[in-house]
Amino acid sequence: MNGKNHLCDFLKNSPTFLRIPDEITLMQMLSSLPVDWIRQNKSEFTDALNKLADSHTVGSGFVEQKEEDDALFDQFCQWLSDIQGETGIRMERYIDDLSSNYVKQFRRESAKLKSKPYQL
């Protein structure tokens, strides 16, 4: 399948941790895959999701996420939930890692720290 080759090439040529623009590109690539392909290629699909989730959490991609990106991540998480229903592939981990809920909390906590004067 052409989509598979495109996905494999993208992942093969990308760094260990993706920057936010590449995370968004990967989300778009994944969400354009046919459900039948996802069912037949569960390992390749979850490998790509693992790279995306690891980039976003361990690689700190969430720090680069802007408020205008939040809707994209939430829509992708909704799509993952739909895919779970259609394929039976467990998506909770990915939804938790990619939901904008965490990054919104991070922004609130960062704002609190910035507003407090530095004291020794």
Jmol script that loads the backbone (N, CA, C; Angstrom):
load data "model"
ATOM      1  N   MET A   1       0.831  -1.178   0.000  1.00  0.00           N
ATOM      2  CA  MET A   1       0.000   0.000   0.000  1.00  0.00           C
ATOM      3  C   MET A   1       0.875   1.241   0.000  1.00  0.00           C
ATOM      4  N   ASN A   2       0.504   2.213  -0.754  1.00  0.00           N
ATOM      5  CA  ASN A   2       1.254   3.443  -0.869  1.00  0.00           C
ATOM      6  C   ASN A   2       1.331   4.178   0.465  1.00  0.00           C
ATOM      7  N   GLY A   3       0.218   4.241   1.215  1.00  0.00           N
ATOM      8  CA  GLY A   3       0.205   4.908   2.511  1.00  0.00           C
ATOM      9  C   GLY A   3       1.188   4.284   3.479  1.00  0.00           C
ATOM     10  N   LYS A   4       1.281   2.956   3.443  1.00  0.00           N
ATOM     11  CA  LYS A   4       2.213   2.255   4.317  1.00  0.00           C
ATOM     12  C   LYS A   4       3.637   2.639   3.980  1.00  0.00           C
ATOM     13  N   ASN A   5       3.969   2.649   2.699  1.00  0.00           N
ATOM     14  CA  ASN A   5       5.323   3.014   2.298  1.00  0.00           C
ATOM     15  C   ASN A   5       5.640   4.439   2.722  1.00  0.00           C
ATOM     16  N   HIS A   6       4.689   5.326   2.542  1.00  0.00           N
ATOM     17  CA  HIS A   6       4.874   6.723   2.928  1.00  0.00           C
ATOM     18  C   HIS A   6       5.092   6.824   4.439  1.00  0.00           C
ATOM     19  N   LEU A   7       4.316   6.098   5.221  1.00  0.00           N
ATOM     20  CA  LEU A   7       4.445   6.090   6.671  1.00  0.00           C
ATOM     21  C   LEU A   7       5.800   5.508   7.082  1.00  0.00           C
ATOM     22  N   CYS A   8       6.167   4.377   6.504  1.00  0.00           N
ATOM     23  CA  CYS A   8       7.448   3.743   6.831  1.00  0.00           C
ATOM     24  C   CYS A   8       8.616   4.660   6.488  1.00  0.00           C
ATOM     25  N   ASP A   9       8.558   5.292   5.327  1.00  0.00           N
ATOM     26  CA  ASP A   9       9.626   6.218   4.922  1.00  0.00           C
ATOM     27  C   ASP A   9       9.723   7.389   5.891  1.00  0.00           C
ATOM     28  N   PHE A  10       8.592   7.934   6.281  1.00  0.00           N
ATOM     29  CA  PHE A  10       8.573   9.058   7.216  1.00  0.00           C
ATOM     30  C   PHE A  10       9.222   8.656   8.535  1.00  0.00           C
ATOM     31  N   LEU A  11       8.823   7.507   9.074  1.00  0.00           N
ATOM     32  CA  LEU A  11       9.347   7.061  10.360  1.00  0.00           C
ATOM     33  C   LEU A  11      10.820   6.688  10.276  1.00  0.00           C
ATOM     34  N   LYS A  12      11.206   6.061   9.191  1.00  0.00           N
ATOM     35  CA  LYS A  12      12.594   5.632   9.009  1.00  0.00           C
ATOM     36  C   LYS A  12      13.534   6.833   8.913  1.00  0.00           C
ATOM     37  N   ASN A  13      13.073   7.913   8.331  1.00  0.00           N
ATOM     38  CA  ASN A  13      13.913   9.083   8.103  1.00  0.00           C
ATOM     39  C   ASN A  13      13.757  10.162   9.170  1.00  0.00           C
ATOM     40  N   SER A  14      13.058   9.857  10.242  1.00  0.00           N
ATOM     41  CA  SER A  14      12.825  10.867  11.276  1.00  0.00           C
ATOM     42  C   SER A  14      13.736  10.613  12.481  1.00  0.00           C
ATOM     43  N   PRO A  15      13.991  11.661  13.264  1.00  0.00           N
ATOM     44  CA  PRO A  15      14.806  11.484  14.471  1.00  0.00           C
ATOM     45  C   PRO A  15      14.048  10.672  15.527  1.00  0.00           C
ATOM     46  N   THR A  16      14.730  10.312  16.583  1.00  0.00           N
ATOM     47  CA  THR A  16      14.110   9.534  17.658  1.00  0.00           C
ATOM     48  C   THR A  16      12.883  10.245  18.211  1.00  0.00           C
ATOM     49  N   PHE A  17      13.022  11.533  18.487  1.00  0.00           N
ATOM     50  CA  PHE A  17      11.906  12.323  18.985  1.00  0.00           C
ATOM     51  C   PHE A  17      11.544  13.374  17.947  1.00  0.00           C
ATOM     52  N   LEU A  18      10.273  13.402  17.604  1.00  0.00           N
ATOM     53  CA  LEU A  18       9.765  14.345  16.607  1.00  0.00           C
ATOM     54  C   LEU A  18       9.510  15.705  17.244  1.00  0.00           C
ATOM     55  N   ARG A  19       9.688  16.737  16.454  1.00  0.00           N
ATOM     56  CA  ARG A  19       9.278  18.083  16.861  1.00  0.00           C
ATOM     57  C   ARG A  19       7.783  18.190  16.587  1.00  0.00           C
ATOM     58  N   ILE A  20       7.147  19.194  17.145  1.00  0.00           N
ATOM     59  CA  ILE A  20       5.684  19.316  17.063  1.00  0.00           C
ATOM     60  C   ILE A  20       5.167  19.356  15.623  1.00  0.00           C
ATOM     61  N   PRO A  21       5.814  20.043  14.672  1.00  0.00           N
ATOM     62  CA  PRO A  21       5.288  20.011  13.297  1.00  0.00           C
ATOM     63  C   PRO A  21       5.290  18.585  12.708  1.00  0.00           C
ATOM     64  N   ASP A  22       6.321  17.809  13.053  1.00  0.00           N
ATOM     65  CA  ASP A  22       6.373  16.421  12.575  1.00  0.00           C
ATOM     66  C   ASP A  22       5.375  15.532  13.309  1.00  0.00           C
ATOM     67  N   GLU A  23       5.109  15.834  14.571  1.00  0.00           N
ATOM     68  CA  GLU A  23       4.063  15.101  15.286  1.00  0.00           C
ATOM     69  C   GLU A  23       2.716  15.316  14.585  1.00  0.00           C
ATOM     70  N   ILE A  24       2.450  16.544  14.218  1.00  0.00           N
ATOM     71  CA  ILE A  24       1.188  16.858  13.544  1.00  0.00           C
ATOM     72  C   ILE A  24       1.126  16.166  12.185  1.00  0.00           C
ATOM     73  N   THR A  25       2.237  16.164  11.460  1.00  0.00           N
ATOM     74  CA  THR A  25       2.292  15.465  10.170  1.00  0.00           C
ATOM     75  C   THR A  25       2.010  13.978  10.367  1.00  0.00           C
ATOM     76  N   LEU A  26       2.621  13.384  11.378  1.00  0.00           N
ATOM     77  CA  LEU A  26       2.402  11.960  11.639  1.00  0.00           C
ATOM     78  C   LEU A  26       0.946  11.689  12.013  1.00  0.00           C
ATOM     79  N   MET A  27       0.345  12.562  12.803  1.00  0.00           N
ATOM     80  CA  MET A  27      -1.074  12.382  13.136  1.00  0.00           C
ATOM     81  C   MET A  27      -1.931  12.419  11.874  1.00  0.00           C
ATOM     82  N   GLN A  28      -1.629  13.330  10.974  1.00  0.00           N
ATOM     83  CA  GLN A  28      -2.384  13.423   9.721  1.00  0.00           C
ATOM     84  C   GLN A  28      -2.191  12.170   8.874  1.00  0.00           C
ATOM     85  N   MET A  29      -0.965  11.673   8.832  1.00  0.00           N
ATOM     86  CA  MET A  29      -0.697  10.453   8.068  1.00  0.00           C
ATOM     87  C   MET A  29      -1.465   9.267   8.647  1.00  0.00           C
ATOM     88  N   LEU A  30      -1.411   9.125   9.952  1.00  0.00           N
ATOM     89  CA  LEU A  30      -2.093   8.002  10.601  1.00  0.00           C
ATOM     90  C   LEU A  30      -3.597   8.074  10.407  1.00  0.00           C
ATOM     91  N   SER A  31      -4.153   9.258  10.573  1.00  0.00           N
ATOM     92  CA  SER A  31      -5.612   9.375  10.470  1.00  0.00           C
ATOM     93  C   SER A  31      -6.118   9.238   9.042  1.00  0.00           C
ATOM     94  N   SER A  32      -5.224   9.253   8.077  1.00  0.00           N
ATOM     95  CA  SER A  32      -5.649   9.048   6.687  1.00  0.00           C
ATOM     96  C   SER A  32      -5.566   7.578   6.261  1.00  0.00           C
ATOM     97  N   LEU A  33      -5.054   6.726   7.146  1.00  0.00           N
ATOM     98  CA  LEU A  33      -4.954   5.303   6.821  1.00  0.00           C
ATOM     99  C   LEU A  33      -6.331   4.645   6.862  1.00  0.00           C
ATOM    100  N   PRO A  34      -6.608   3.769   5.921  1.00  0.00           N
ATOM    101  CA  PRO A  34      -7.883   3.035   5.958  1.00  0.00           C
ATOM    102  C   PRO A  34      -7.946   2.092   7.168  1.00  0.00           C
ATOM    103  N   VAL A  35      -9.109   1.941   7.724  1.00  0.00           N
ATOM    104  CA  VAL A  35      -9.300   1.082   8.891  1.00  0.00           C
ATOM    105  C   VAL A  35      -8.863  -0.351   8.584  1.00  0.00           C
ATOM    106  N   ASP A  36      -9.130  -0.832   7.393  1.00  0.00           N
ATOM    107  CA  ASP A  36      -8.709  -2.191   7.035  1.00  0.00           C
ATOM    108  C   ASP A  36      -7.194  -2.332   7.102  1.00  0.00           C
ATOM    109  N   TRP A  37      -6.482  -1.298   6.651  1.00  0.00           N
ATOM    110  CA  TRP A  37      -5.014  -1.343   6.728  1.00  0.00           C
ATOM    111  C   TRP A  37      -4.577  -1.397   8.184  1.00  0.00           C
ATOM    112  N   ILE A  38      -5.202  -0.603   9.041  1.00  0.00           N
ATOM    113  CA  ILE A  38      -4.858  -0.583  10.463  1.00  0.00           C
ATOM    114  C   ILE A  38      -5.089  -1.955  11.083  1.00  0.00           C
ATOM    115  N   ARG A  39      -6.216  -2.584  10.763  1.00  0.00           N
ATOM    116  CA  ARG A  39      -6.499  -3.931  11.284  1.00  0.00           C
ATOM    117  C   ARG A  39      -5.441  -4.935  10.837  1.00  0.00           C
ATOM    118  N   GLN A  40      -5.025  -4.845   9.587  1.00  0.00           N
ATOM    119  CA  GLN A  40      -4.082  -5.808   9.018  1.00  0.00           C
ATOM    120  C   GLN A  40      -2.636  -5.507   9.399  1.00  0.00           C
ATOM    121  N   ASN A  41      -2.357  -4.303   9.840  1.00  0.00           N
ATOM    122  CA  ASN A  41      -0.989  -3.888  10.134  1.00  0.00           C
ATOM    123  C   ASN A  41      -0.910  -3.264  11.532  1.00  0.00           C
ATOM    124  N   LYS A  42      -1.487  -3.953  12.488  1.00  0.00           N
ATOM    125  CA  LYS A  42      -1.569  -3.443  13.864  1.00  0.00           C
ATOM    126  C   LYS A  42      -0.188  -3.077  14.405  1.00  0.00           C
ATOM    127  N   SER A  43       0.804  -3.905  14.170  1.00  0.00           N
ATOM    128  CA  SER A  43       2.141  -3.662  14.700  1.00  0.00           C
ATOM    129  C   SER A  43       2.747  -2.374  14.146  1.00  0.00           C
ATOM    130  N   GLU A  44       2.651  -2.190  12.838  1.00  0.00           N
ATOM    131  CA  GLU A  44       3.186  -0.972  12.223  1.00  0.00           C
ATOM    132  C   GLU A  44       2.441   0.259  12.723  1.00  0.00           C
ATOM    133  N   PHE A  45       1.136   0.119  12.877  1.00  0.00           N
ATOM    134  CA  PHE A  45       0.311   1.224  13.349  1.00  0.00           C
ATOM    135  C   PHE A  45       0.684   1.596  14.782  1.00  0.00           C
ATOM    136  N   THR A  46       0.769   0.604  15.665  1.00  0.00           N
ATOM    137  CA  THR A  46       1.095   0.908  17.059  1.00  0.00           C
ATOM    138  C   THR A  46       2.552   1.361  17.206  1.00  0.00           C
ATOM    139  N   ASP A  47       3.449   0.882  16.370  1.00  0.00           N
ATOM    140  CA  ASP A  47       4.832   1.387  16.386  1.00  0.00           C
ATOM    141  C   ASP A  47       4.852   2.888  16.096  1.00  0.00           C
ATOM    142  N   ALA A  48       4.073   3.308  15.116  1.00  0.00           N
ATOM    143  CA  ALA A  48       3.994   4.733  14.778  1.00  0.00           C
ATOM    144  C   ALA A  48       3.368   5.519  15.924  1.00  0.00           C
ATOM    145  N   LEU A  49       2.333   4.962  16.540  1.00  0.00           N
ATOM    146  CA  LEU A  49       1.707   5.627  17.694  1.00  0.00           C
ATOM    147  C   LEU A  49       2.666   5.722  18.871  1.00  0.00           C
ATOM    148  N   ASN A  50       3.465   4.682  19.080  1.00  0.00           N
ATOM    149  CA  ASN A  50       4.461   4.718  20.157  1.00  0.00           C
ATOM    150  C   ASN A  50       5.473   5.833  19.922  1.00  0.00           C
ATOM    151  N   LYS A  51       5.928   5.972  18.685  1.00  0.00           N
ATOM    152  CA  LYS A  51       6.881   7.037  18.360  1.00  0.00           C
ATOM    153  C   LYS A  51       6.248   8.404  18.609  1.00  0.00           C
ATOM    154  N   LEU A  52       5.007   8.552  18.194  1.00  0.00           N
ATOM    155  CA  LEU A  52       4.291   9.810  18.391  1.00  0.00           C
ATOM    156  C   LEU A  52       4.129  10.120  19.885  1.00  0.00           C
ATOM    157  N   ALA A  53       3.648   9.154  20.649  1.00  0.00           N
ATOM    158  CA  ALA A  53       3.418   9.359  22.084  1.00  0.00           C
ATOM    159  C   ALA A  53       4.734   9.616  22.818  1.00  0.00           C
ATOM    160  N   ASP A  54       5.774   8.867  22.486  1.00  0.00           N
ATOM    161  CA  ASP A  54       7.075   9.072  23.130  1.00  0.00           C
ATOM    162  C   ASP A  54       7.655  10.440  22.788  1.00  0.00           C
ATOM    163  N   SER A  55       7.496  10.858  21.553  1.00  0.00           N
ATOM    164  CA  SER A  55       7.978  12.183  21.155  1.00  0.00           C
ATOM    165  C   SER A  55       7.255  13.268  21.939  1.00  0.00           C
ATOM    166  N   HIS A  56       5.980  13.066  22.130  1.00  0.00           N
ATOM    167  CA  HIS A  56       5.160  14.081  22.781  1.00  0.00           C
ATOM    168  C   HIS A  56       5.408  14.140  24.290  1.00  0.00           C
ATOM    169  N   THR A  57       5.702  13.004  24.907  1.00  0.00           N
ATOM    170  CA  THR A  57       5.874  12.967  26.360  1.00  0.00           C
ATOM    171  C   THR A  57       7.354  12.959  26.738  1.00  0.00           C
ATOM    172  N   VAL A  58       8.036  11.873  26.485  1.00  0.00           N
ATOM    173  CA  VAL A  58       9.446  11.732  26.849  1.00  0.00           C
ATOM    174  C   VAL A  58      10.306  12.768  26.119  1.00  0.00           C
ATOM    175  N   GLY A  59      10.009  12.987  24.861  1.00  0.00           N
ATOM    176  CA  GLY A  59      10.755  13.958  24.070  1.00  0.00           C
ATOM    177  C   GLY A  59      10.312  15.391  24.283  1.00  0.00           C
ATOM    178  N   SER A  60       9.336  15.590  25.147  1.00  0.00           N
ATOM    179  CA  SER A  60       8.830  16.914  25.536  1.00  0.00           C
ATOM    180  C   SER A  60       8.211  17.712  24.394  1.00  0.00           C
ATOM    181  N   GLY A  61       7.651  17.031  23.413  1.00  0.00           N
ATOM    182  CA  GLY A  61       6.953  17.736  22.340  1.00  0.00           C
ATOM    183  C   GLY A  61       5.808  18.576  22.858  1.00  0.00           C
ATOM    184  N   PHE A  62       5.216  18.149  23.959  1.00  0.00           N
ATOM    185  CA  PHE A  62       4.085  18.893  24.522  1.00  0.00           C
ATOM    186  C   PHE A  62       4.472  20.331  24.873  1.00  0.00           C
ATOM    187  N   VAL A  63       5.751  20.563  25.168  1.00  0.00           N
ATOM    188  CA  VAL A  63       6.205  21.911  25.519  1.00  0.00           C
ATOM    189  C   VAL A  63       6.073  22.849  24.321  1.00  0.00           C
ATOM    190  N   GLU A  64       6.246  22.300  23.121  1.00  0.00           N
ATOM    191  CA  GLU A  64       6.129  23.096  21.898  1.00  0.00           C
ATOM    192  C   GLU A  64       4.681  23.291  21.449  1.00  0.00           C
ATOM    193  N   GLN A  65       3.768  22.533  22.018  1.00  0.00           N
ATOM    194  CA  GLN A  65       2.373  22.588  21.593  1.00  0.00           C
ATOM    195  C   GLN A  65       1.763  23.939  21.952  1.00  0.00           C
ATOM    196  N   LYS A  66       1.197  24.593  20.962  1.00  0.00           N
ATOM    197  CA  LYS A  66       0.549  25.889  21.165  1.00  0.00           C
ATOM    198  C   LYS A  66      -0.950  25.672  21.361  1.00  0.00           C
ATOM    199  N   GLU A  67      -1.588  26.679  21.918  1.00  0.00           N
ATOM    200  CA  GLU A  67      -3.028  26.566  22.154  1.00  0.00           C
ATOM    201  C   GLU A  67      -3.788  26.270  20.869  1.00  0.00           C
ATOM    202  N   GLU A  68      -3.343  26.831  19.759  1.00  0.00           N
ATOM    203  CA  GLU A  68      -4.040  26.574  18.491  1.00  0.00           C
ATOM    204  C   GLU A  68      -3.858  25.131  18.010  1.00  0.00           C
ATOM    205  N   ASP A  69      -2.884  24.406  18.584  1.00  0.00           N
ATOM    206  CA  ASP A  69      -2.688  22.996  18.247  1.00  0.00           C
ATOM    207  C   ASP A  69      -3.579  22.076  19.077  1.00  0.00           C
ATOM    208  N   ASP A  70      -4.099  22.583  20.186  1.00  0.00           N
ATOM    209  CA  ASP A  70      -4.872  21.740  21.103  1.00  0.00           C
ATOM    210  C   ASP A  70      -6.027  21.024  20.398  1.00  0.00           C
ATOM    211  N   ALA A  71      -6.744  21.732  19.553  1.00  0.00           N
ATOM    212  CA  ALA A  71      -7.894  21.128  18.864  1.00  0.00           C
ATOM    213  C   ALA A  71      -7.447  19.981  17.968  1.00  0.00           C
ATOM    214  N   LEU A  72      -6.291  20.109  17.314  1.00  0.00           N
ATOM    215  CA  LEU A  72      -5.785  19.022  16.466  1.00  0.00           C
ATOM    216  C   LEU A  72      -5.509  17.770  17.288  1.00  0.00           C
ATOM    217  N   PHE A  73      -4.885  17.956  18.432  1.00  0.00           N
ATOM    218  CA  PHE A  73      -4.576  16.811  19.289  1.00  0.00           C
ATOM    219  C   PHE A  73      -5.852  16.182  19.846  1.00  0.00           C
ATOM    220  N   ASP A  74      -6.807  17.016  20.233  1.00  0.00           N
ATOM    221  CA  ASP A  74      -8.063  16.473  20.754  1.00  0.00           C
ATOM    222  C   ASP A  74      -8.863  15.756  19.668  1.00  0.00           C
ATOM    223  N   GLN A  75      -8.858  16.279  18.454  1.00  0.00           N
ATOM    224  CA  GLN A  75      -9.540  15.599  17.340  1.00  0.00           C
ATOM    225  C   GLN A  75      -8.860  14.264  17.044  1.00  0.00           C
ATOM    226  N   PHE A  76      -7.535  14.243  17.105  1.00  0.00           N
ATOM    227  CA  PHE A  76      -6.810  13.000  16.871  1.00  0.00           C
ATOM    228  C   PHE A  76      -7.152  11.986  17.961  1.00  0.00           C
ATOM    229  N   CYS A  77      -7.240  12.433  19.198  1.00  0.00           N
ATOM    230  CA  CYS A  77      -7.604  11.531  20.292  1.00  0.00           C
ATOM    231  C   CYS A  77      -9.017  10.976  20.103  1.00  0.00           C
ATOM    232  N   GLN A  78      -9.924  11.798  19.619  1.00  0.00           N
ATOM    233  CA  GLN A  78     -11.279  11.318  19.324  1.00  0.00           C
ATOM    234  C   GLN A  78     -11.228  10.272  18.220  1.00  0.00           C
ATOM    235  N   TRP A  79     -10.405  10.520  17.204  1.00  0.00           N
ATOM    236  CA  TRP A  79     -10.236   9.551  16.113  1.00  0.00           C
ATOM    237  C   TRP A  79      -9.672   8.248  16.671  1.00  0.00           C
ATOM    238  N   LEU A  80      -8.684   8.334  17.576  1.00  0.00           N
ATOM    239  CA  LEU A  80      -8.129   7.121  18.188  1.00  0.00           C
ATOM    240  C   LEU A  80      -9.205   6.341  18.938  1.00  0.00           C
ATOM    241  N   SER A  81     -10.060   7.052  19.627  1.00  0.00           N
ATOM    242  CA  SER A  81     -11.164   6.405  20.328  1.00  0.00           C
ATOM    243  C   SER A  81     -12.085   5.687  19.347  1.00  0.00           C
ATOM    244  N   ASP A  82     -12.364   6.331  18.221  1.00  0.00           N
ATOM    245  CA  ASP A  82     -13.185   5.706  17.180  1.00  0.00           C
ATOM    246  C   ASP A  82     -12.491   4.473  16.601  1.00  0.00           C
ATOM    247  N   ILE A  83     -11.193   4.574  16.378  1.00  0.00           N
ATOM    248  CA  ILE A  83     -10.417   3.435  15.840  1.00  0.00           C
ATOM    249  C   ILE A  83     -10.431   2.281  16.832  1.00  0.00           C
ATOM    250  N   GLN A  84     -10.326   2.593  18.113  1.00  0.00           N
ATOM    251  CA  GLN A  84     -10.398   1.529  19.121  1.00  0.00           C
ATOM    252  C   GLN A  84     -11.718   0.781  18.999  1.00  0.00           C
ATOM    253  N   GLY A  85     -12.812   1.517  18.829  1.00  0.00           N
ATOM    254  CA  GLY A  85     -14.119   0.894  18.680  1.00  0.00           C
ATOM    255  C   GLY A  85     -14.230   0.039  17.428  1.00  0.00           C
ATOM    256  N   GLU A  86     -13.571   0.469  16.357  1.00  0.00           N
ATOM    257  CA  GLU A  86     -13.663  -0.256  15.087  1.00  0.00           C
ATOM    258  C   GLU A  86     -12.695  -1.429  14.989  1.00  0.00           C
ATOM    259  N   THR A  87     -11.566  -1.356  15.709  1.00  0.00           N
ATOM    260  CA  THR A  87     -10.533  -2.380  15.546  1.00  0.00           C
ATOM    261  C   THR A  87     -10.283  -3.219  16.792  1.00  0.00           C
ATOM    262  N   GLY A  88     -10.667  -2.704  17.942  1.00  0.00           N
ATOM    263  CA  GLY A  88     -10.368  -3.403  19.193  1.00  0.00           C
ATOM    264  C   GLY A  88      -8.955  -3.150  19.699  1.00  0.00           C
ATOM    265  N   ILE A  89      -8.174  -2.337  19.004  1.00  0.00           N
ATOM    266  CA  ILE A  89      -6.823  -2.005  19.445  1.00  0.00           C
ATOM    267  C   ILE A  89      -6.934  -1.015  20.607  1.00  0.00           C
ATOM    268  N   ARG A  90      -6.279  -1.305  21.715  1.00  0.00           N
ATOM    269  CA  ARG A  90      -6.343  -0.449  22.900  1.00  0.00           C
ATOM    270  C   ARG A  90      -5.640   0.880  22.633  1.00  0.00           C
ATOM    271  N   MET A  91      -6.339   1.968  22.880  1.00  0.00           N
ATOM    272  CA  MET A  91      -5.815   3.301  22.576  1.00  0.00           C
ATOM    273  C   MET A  91      -5.701   4.210  23.797  1.00  0.00           C
ATOM    274  N   GLU A  92      -6.072   3.723  24.979  1.00  0.00           N
ATOM    275  CA  GLU A  92      -6.106   4.585  26.152  1.00  0.00           C
ATOM    276  C   GLU A  92      -4.775   5.270  26.413  1.00  0.00           C
ATOM    277  N   ARG A  93      -3.674   4.533  26.314  1.00  0.00           N
ATOM    278  CA  ARG A  93      -2.348   5.101  26.579  1.00  0.00           C
ATOM    279  C   ARG A  93      -2.066   6.276  25.655  1.00  0.00           C
ATOM    280  N   TYR A  94      -2.383   6.097  24.392  1.00  0.00           N
ATOM    281  CA  TYR A  94      -2.095   7.143  23.408  1.00  0.00           C
ATOM    282  C   TYR A  94      -3.000   8.356  23.623  1.00  0.00           C
ATOM    283  N   ILE A  95      -4.239   8.081  23.953  1.00  0.00           N
ATOM    284  CA  ILE A  95      -5.176   9.179  24.205  1.00  0.00           C
ATOM    285  C   ILE A  95      -4.713   9.974  25.424  1.00  0.00           C
ATOM    286  N   ASP A  96      -4.302   9.282  26.480  1.00  0.00           N
ATOM    287  CA  ASP A  96      -3.806   9.971  27.674  1.00  0.00           C
ATOM    288  C   ASP A  96      -2.573  10.812  27.359  1.00  0.00           C
ATOM    289  N   ASP A  97      -1.658  10.271  26.576  1.00  0.00           N
ATOM    290  CA  ASP A  97      -0.409  10.968  26.254  1.00  0.00           C
ATOM    291  C   ASP A  97      -0.613  12.161  25.330  1.00  0.00           C
ATOM    292  N   LEU A  98      -1.601  12.087  24.453  1.00  0.00           N
ATOM    293  CA  LEU A  98      -1.748  13.100  23.414  1.00  0.00           C
ATOM    294  C   LEU A  98      -2.865  14.100  23.658  1.00  0.00           C
ATOM    295  N   SER A  99      -3.709  13.827  24.619  1.00  0.00           N
ATOM    296  CA  SER A  99      -4.808  14.745  24.928  1.00  0.00           C
ATOM    297  C   SER A  99      -4.253  16.097  25.366  1.00  0.00           C
ATOM    298  N   SER A 100      -4.952  17.150  25.023  1.00  0.00           N
ATOM    299  CA  SER A 100      -4.482  18.483  25.411  1.00  0.00           C
ATOM    300  C   SER A 100      -4.695  18.756  26.899  1.00  0.00           C
ATOM    301  N   ASN A 101      -5.355  17.865  27.622  1.00  0.00           N
ATOM    302  CA  ASN A 101      -5.584  18.076  29.052  1.00  0.00           C
ATOM    303  C   ASN A 101      -4.269  18.257  29.813  1.00  0.00           C
ATOM    304  N   TYR A 102      -3.283  17.402  29.512  1.00  0.00           N
ATOM    305  CA  TYR A 102      -2.003  17.487  30.215  1.00  0.00           C
ATOM    306  C   TYR A 102      -1.290  18.798  29.903  1.00  0.00           C
ATOM    307  N   VAL A 103      -1.239  19.168  28.642  1.00  0.00           N
ATOM    308  CA  VAL A 103      -0.508  20.379  28.265  1.00  0.00           C
ATOM    309  C   VAL A 103      -1.198  21.627  28.823  1.00  0.00           C
ATOM    310  N   LYS A 104      -2.507  21.602  28.932  1.00  0.00           N
ATOM    311  CA  LYS A 104      -3.219  22.733  29.540  1.00  0.00           C
ATOM    312  C   LYS A 104      -2.835  22.868  31.013  1.00  0.00           C
ATOM    313  N   GLN A 105      -2.742  21.748  31.715  1.00  0.00           N
ATOM    314  CA  GLN A 105      -2.313  21.757  33.110  1.00  0.00           C
ATOM    315  C   GLN A 105      -0.868  22.259  33.211  1.00  0.00           C
ATOM    316  N   PHE A 106      -0.017  21.822  32.312  1.00  0.00           N
ATOM    317  CA  PHE A 106       1.375  22.267  32.281  1.00  0.00           C
ATOM    318  C   PHE A 106       1.453  23.782  32.093  1.00  0.00           C
ATOM    319  N   ARG A 107       0.640  24.317  31.189  1.00  0.00           N
ATOM    320  CA  ARG A 107       0.632  25.764  30.958  1.00  0.00           C
ATOM    321  C   ARG A 107       0.192  26.522  32.222  1.00  0.00           C
ATOM    322  N   ARG A 108      -0.832  26.005  32.899  1.00  0.00           N
ATOM    323  CA  ARG A 108      -1.309  26.665  34.124  1.00  0.00           C
ATOM    324  C   ARG A 108      -0.219  26.682  35.194  1.00  0.00           C
ATOM    325  N   GLU A 109       0.438  25.530  35.365  1.00  0.00           N
ATOM    326  CA  GLU A 109       1.490  25.435  36.378  1.00  0.00           C
ATOM    327  C   GLU A 109       2.677  26.329  36.014  1.00  0.00           C
ATOM    328  N   SER A 110       3.021  26.386  34.753  1.00  0.00           N
ATOM    329  CA  SER A 110       4.120  27.254  34.296  1.00  0.00           C
ATOM    330  C   SER A 110       3.794  28.715  34.537  1.00  0.00           C
ATOM    331  N   ALA A 111       2.569  29.094  34.261  1.00  0.00           N
ATOM    332  CA  ALA A 111       2.145  30.477  34.482  1.00  0.00           C
ATOM    333  C   ALA A 111       2.217  30.840  35.962  1.00  0.00           C
ATOM    334  N   LYS A 112       1.840  29.918  36.839  1.00  0.00           N
ATOM    335  CA  LYS A 112       1.925  30.170  38.278  1.00  0.00           C
ATOM    336  C   LYS A 112       3.378  30.402  38.704  1.00  0.00           C
ATOM    337  N   LEU A 113       4.278  29.554  38.186  1.00  0.00           N
ATOM    338  CA  LEU A 113       5.686  29.688  38.540  1.00  0.00           C
ATOM    339  C   LEU A 113       6.264  31.011  38.039  1.00  0.00           C
ATOM    340  N   LYS A 114       5.869  31.414  36.848  1.00  0.00           N
ATOM    341  CA  LYS A 114       6.376  32.667  36.277  1.00  0.00           C
ATOM    342  C   LYS A 114       5.863  33.881  37.043  1.00  0.00           C
ATOM    343  N   SER A 115       4.690  33.770  37.630  1.00  0.00           N
ATOM    344  CA  SER A 115       4.093  34.920  38.317  1.00  0.00           C
ATOM    345  C   SER A 115       4.644  35.098  39.742  1.00  0.00           C
ATOM    346  N   LYS A 116       5.293  34.078  40.269  1.00  0.00           N
ATOM    347  CA  LYS A 116       5.842  34.170  41.624  1.00  0.00           C
ATOM    348  C   LYS A 116       7.254  34.746  41.559  1.00  0.00           C
ATOM    349  N   PRO A 117       7.572  35.652  42.475  1.00  0.00           N
ATOM    350  CA  PRO A 117       8.940  36.187  42.507  1.00  0.00           C
ATOM    351  C   PRO A 117       9.925  35.092  42.949  1.00  0.00           C
ATOM    352  N   TYR A 118      11.102  35.184  42.421  1.00  0.00           N
ATOM    353  CA  TYR A 118      12.143  34.209  42.759  1.00  0.00           C
ATOM    354  C   TYR A 118      12.665  34.496  44.151  1.00  0.00           C
ATOM    355  N   GLN A 119      12.693  33.491  44.986  1.00  0.00           N
ATOM    356  CA  GLN A 119      13.205  33.650  46.358  1.00  0.00           C
ATOM    357  C   GLN A 119      14.164  32.534  46.676  1.00  0.00           C
ATOM    358  N   LEU A 120      15.130  32.850  47.486  1.00  0.00           N
ATOM    359  CA  LEU A 120      16.080  31.836  47.976  1.00  0.00           C
ATOM    360  C   LEU A 120      15.620  31.302  49.294  1.00  0.00           C
TER     361      LEU A 120
END
end "model"
wireframe off; spacefill off
backbone 0.3
color backbone group
